[in-house]
Amino acid sequence: MTLKLRCEDYGFECQYEIDEEKSISTIEKLRNHFEEEHGIDYTVEAVTQMIQNRGHSLESIKK
């Protein structure tokens, strides 16, 4: 199953998008993007919570 994450869904005016098999590395890629492009150093846990708030279950994210 793939997980599609778009930066603009998290409040940024940015076209960055990840569409790949779900894994913890997908979350880390989004976290790294937030830090490198937007200067915000979120923890992996914070990004995971943000993704859950957008309607993904924890199981669907980390499997």
N, C-alpha and C positions, 0 to 999 in steps of 0.2 A: 504494500500500500504506500502511496506517495503522500507527502505532506507539502502543501503549497503555502508558502509564507511570503507576504508582500510587505515591504517596509512601510508603505503608505497606510497599511491597515493598523499600524502602531503609532500613527500620528505624525509621520514625517512626510514632507513633500519630496519623495524620492521614489524612483522606479525600480529599485533593487528588488529582486524576487528570487526565491529558492523554490524549486519544484523537484523534489527527489525522494527517494525511499526514506521513510522515517527512521531516525536514529538520533542519538545524543549529539553526533557530529553536526547534524542539521541545526540543532539549537545553538551549538557553539559557533557555527558559521554566521547565524543571525546576530548573536552576541558580539562577535568580532566586527561585523559590519557596523553595528551601532557605535562601537568604540572608535573604529578607524575613520568612519565617514561623518559621524555626528558628535563625536567627542564625549559620549556617555558610556561609562564603564559599568554596565549592568552585570550582576552575577548570573550564572547559568540558572540558578533557582528563580531569579526575578524574571528572566526571559521565559522560562517554563511557565511561570504564573501568568505572564502576559499572553502566552499562546493559549493557555487554558481559558483565560477570560474571553478569548475570541471564539470559544465554542469547541475546542479540541479537548478530548479527555486525556488524562495523564497516560492512560494505557495506549492511546493512539499516537502519542508523541514518542514515548520511550521504547516501544517494542522494536 
